[in-house]
Amino acid sequence: MLTVVVVALLFAAPYFMWVGDPRARYVIADAAILFVLSLTWRWDVIERAGLAVPRRAWVPVLLVLIVGAWTADGVVGRIEQQFGVEVSGHRPLFSLSQVFHQELVLRGLLLGALATRVRSQLRLAVVVAAAFAALHPLLFFLQGGLVLPITVIASLFWFGLATNWIFLRTGHIAFAFAMHAAWNVRRFGARYGDLDGDNFMTEAESFAVIEGAWLAVGAAFLLAVGAFCLPVLVGVATRFRSHLPRCRMLRVRR
């Protein structure tokens, strides 16, 4: 129980109570999380945290990252032109560290732990995706009273379903990280505003424009379809799936 509390505090620290270098906050927090877990799990921490990626998966993961980055650039660029907005001040390394922080704790640890208690992987993926989709609008409403359109929830749901399912089917976070990173690196920046550089909006307001666009909803839906097909397609093409060491936290209790 103490380990769970410490990991939860370390996960929240970069968002709410960080006092060190902001550029390295996620890296430091993740290193601390893995150290704390290693005290209990020893070397099993790599597998139990969803970090054990088989060699045969490396190339497919890289392809997902490249294709995802290309797609995200096209989708976000098209939305920017359509609505006259611009995302600037991109911080790729910072975005990658933030994505890894979220994938390690929320997918590798939390979802992995839930998978040991739920028989249906599909049901688990859907329920957690729905919670993920509802959490963002709720937090933005509580923080500033902003009401986001229903299309934002749809985009987040399909995206969450895709990343949840691919994690549950592979037992590691590599594919989910590639999908998540491809979107976030292009999607988020230091500033959001119109193409003339005026009328800056908050990050929460940018959700209504970008994730709320029907193009984003369609892209997220296609990502979910691809995530359901990917383990089968890659398994047939490279035969790596049969060699995957199933994460012990993902073994469903009979």
C-alpha positions in Angstrom: 0.0 0.0 0.0 2.9 2.4 0.8 4.4 1.7 -2.6 1.1 2.7 -4.3 0.9 5.9 -2.3 4.5 6.9 -3.2 4.0 6.1 -6.9 0.8 8.1 -6.9 2.5 11.1 -5.3 5.5 10.8 -7.7 3.0 10.7 -10.7 1.2 13.8 -9.5 4.3 15.8 -8.5 5.2 17.1 -12.0 1.7 18.5 -12.5 1.0 20.0 -9.1 4.0 20.4 -6.8 7.2 20.4 -8.8 9.9 22.8 -7.6 12.9 21.7 -9.7 13.9 22.2 -13.3 10.5 22.0 -15.2 12.2 20.6 -18.3 13.4 17.5 -16.5 10.5 17.0 -14.1 8.9 14.0 -15.8 12.3 12.2 -16.3 13.2 12.6 -12.7 9.7 11.5 -11.5 9.8 8.4 -13.7 13.3 7.5 -12.5 12.1 7.8 -8.9 9.0 5.7 -9.7 11.1 2.9 -11.3 13.5 3.0 -8.4 10.7 2.6 -5.8 9.1 -0.2 -7.8 12.5 -2.0 -8.1 12.7 -2.2 -4.3 9.7 -4.6 -4.4 9.9 -6.2 -7.9 13.7 -6.2 -8.4 14.5 -6.8 -12.0 10.9 -7.8 -12.7 10.1 -4.1 -12.7 10.8 -3.9 -16.5 8.3 -6.6 -17.3 5.7 -5.7 -14.8 5.7 -2.0 -15.8 5.1 -2.9 -19.4 8.6 -2.0 -20.6 9.6 -5.4 -21.8 9.4 -4.9 -25.6 10.4 -8.0 -27.8 13.0 -7.3 -30.5 10.5 -8.4 -33.2 8.2 -5.5 -32.2 10.9 -2.8 -32.6 10.4 -2.2 -36.3 6.6 -2.2 -36.2 6.6 0.2 -33.3 9.0 2.5 -35.2 6.7 2.3 -38.2 3.7 3.2 -36.1 5.6 6.2 -34.7 6.6 7.4 -38.2 3.2 6.9 -39.8 1.5 8.4 -36.7 3.7 11.5 -36.7 3.0 12.0 -40.4 -0.8 11.5 -39.9 -0.9 13.8 -36.9 1.0 16.5 -38.7 -1.6 16.3 -41.6 -4.6 16.3 -39.3 -3.5 19.1 -37.0 -2.2 21.2 -39.9 -5.6 20.8 -41.7 -7.5 21.8 -38.6 -5.2 24.8 -38.1 -6.0 26.0 -41.7 -9.7 25.3 -41.3 -10.1 27.3 -38.1 -7.3 29.8 -38.5 -5.4 28.7 -35.4 -1.8 27.8 -34.9 0.1 25.7 -32.4 3.6 27.1 -31.8 6.5 26.7 -29.5 6.7 22.9 -29.9 8.9 21.1 -27.3 9.4 17.5 -28.6 11.6 16.2 -25.9 9.4 17.6 -23.2 6.3 16.1 -24.9 8.0 12.7 -25.2 8.9 12.7 -21.5 5.4 13.7 -20.5 3.9 10.9 -22.7 6.2 8.3 -21.2 5.3 9.5 -17.7 1.6 9.0 -18.5 2.1 5.7 -20.3 4.3 4.2 -17.6 1.9 4.9 -14.7 -1.6 5.0 -16.3 -1.2 2.3 -18.9 1.7 0.1 -17.7 0.9 0.1 -14.0 -2.7 1.1 -13.4 -4.3 -0.5 -16.5 -2.0 -3.5 -16.0 -3.2 -3.9 -12.4 -6.8 -3.6 -13.4 -6.3 -6.3 -16.1 -5.6 -8.8 -13.4 -9.1 -8.3 -12.0 -11.3 -8.0 -15.1 -11.8 -11.0 -17.3 -12.9 -9.1 -20.5 -10.1 -7.1 -22.0 -12.5 -5.4 -24.4 -14.8 -4.3 -21.6 -11.8 -3.0 -19.6 -10.5 -1.1 -22.6 -13.9 0.5 -23.2 -14.6 1.5 -19.6 -11.2 3.0 -19.0 -11.4 4.9 -22.4 -14.7 6.3 -21.4 -13.3 7.5 -18.0 -10.3 9.0 -19.8 -12.6 10.8 -22.3 -14.8 12.2 -19.5 -12.0 13.3 -17.2 -10.5 15.9 -19.5 -13.7 18.0 -20.0 -14.6 17.6 -16.3 -11.2 18.9 -15.2 -11.3 21.8 -17.7 -14.8 22.7 -16.4 -13.8 22.6 -12.8 -10.7 24.7 -13.5 -12.2 27.4 -15.6 -15.9 26.7 -16.2 -15.2 25.8 -19.9 -17.7 23.5 -21.5 -16.1 21.4 -24.3 -18.2 20.1 -27.2 -19.2 16.4 -27.3 -16.9 15.8 -30.2 -13.9 16.3 -27.8 -15.2 13.4 -25.7 -15.6 11.3 -28.9 -12.0 12.0 -30.0 -10.6 11.2 -26.6 -12.6 8.0 -26.3 -11.5 6.6 -29.6 -7.9 7.5 -28.9 -8.1 6.0 -25.4 -9.7 2.8 -26.7 -7.0 2.4 -29.3 -4.1 2.8 -26.9 -5.8 0.7 -24.2 -6.5 -2.2 -26.5 -3.0 -2.3 -28.1 -1.5 -2.4 -24.6 -3.7 -5.2 -23.4 -3.1 -7.3 -26.5 0.7 -6.9 -26.5 1.5 -6.6 -22.8 3.9 -3.6 -23.2 3.4 0.1 -23.7 5.6 0.5 -26.8 2.8 0.8 -29.4 0.6 2.9 -27.1 3.6 5.2 -26.5 4.3 5.5 -30.2 0.6 6.5 -30.9 0.5 8.9 -28.0 3.8 10.5 -28.8 3.1 10.9 -32.5 0.0 13.0 -31.6 1.3 15.0 -28.6 4.5 16.1 -30.2 2.6 17.8 -33.0 -0.5 18.7 -31.1 0.9 20.5 -28.1 3.1 23.6 -27.8 3.8 26.6 -25.6 1.3 28.9 -27.4 -2.1 28.6 -29.1 -3.6 31.4 -31.2 -4.7 32.6 -34.6 -2.4 32.6 -37.6 -1.7 36.3 -37.1 -0.2 35.7 -33.7 -3.0 37.4 -31.8 -5.9 36.2 -29.7 -4.0 33.6 -27.8 -6.1 30.8 -26.2 -5.5 28.5 -23.3 -4.6 24.8 -23.8 -8.1 23.9 -22.6 -9.7 26.2 -25.2 -7.5 24.6 -27.9 -9.1 21.3 -27.1 -12.5 22.6 -28.3 -10.9 23.6 -31.6 -8.5 20.7 -32.3 -9.9 17.6 -30.6 -13.4 19.0 -31.1 -12.9 19.0 -34.9 -14.7 16.3 -36.8 -11.5 15.5 -38.7 -9.9 14.7 -35.3 -12.8 12.5 -34.4 -12.5 10.6 -37.7 -8.8 10.2 -37.3 -9.2 8.9 -33.7 -11.8 6.4 -34.9 -9.6 5.1 -37.6 -6.8 4.8 -35.1 -9.0 2.6 -32.9 -9.9 0.4 -35.9 -6.2 0.1 -36.7 -5.3 -0.8 -33.1 -7.8 -3.7 -33.2 -6.3 -4.9 -36.5 -2.6 -4.3 -35.7 -1.8 -7.2 -33.4 -3.4 -9.7 -35.9 -1.7 -8.1 -39.0 1.7 -7.8 -37.4 1.4 -11.3 -35.9 0.8 -12.7 -39.4 3.5 -10.6 -41.0 6.3 -10.9 -38.5 5.2 -13.7 -36.2 6.5 -11.7 -33.3 3.3 -11.8 -31.3 3.7 -15.5 -30.4 7.0 -14.6 -28.8 5.7 -11.8 -26.6 6.5 -12.4 -22.9 3.1 -11.7 -21.4 3.4 -9.2 -18.6 2.7 -10.9 -15.3 0.4 -8.1 -14.2 -1.8 -8.9 -17.2 -2.5 -12.5 -16.4 -6.2 -12.8 -15.7 -7.0 -14.7 -12.6 -9.2 -17.8 -13.2 
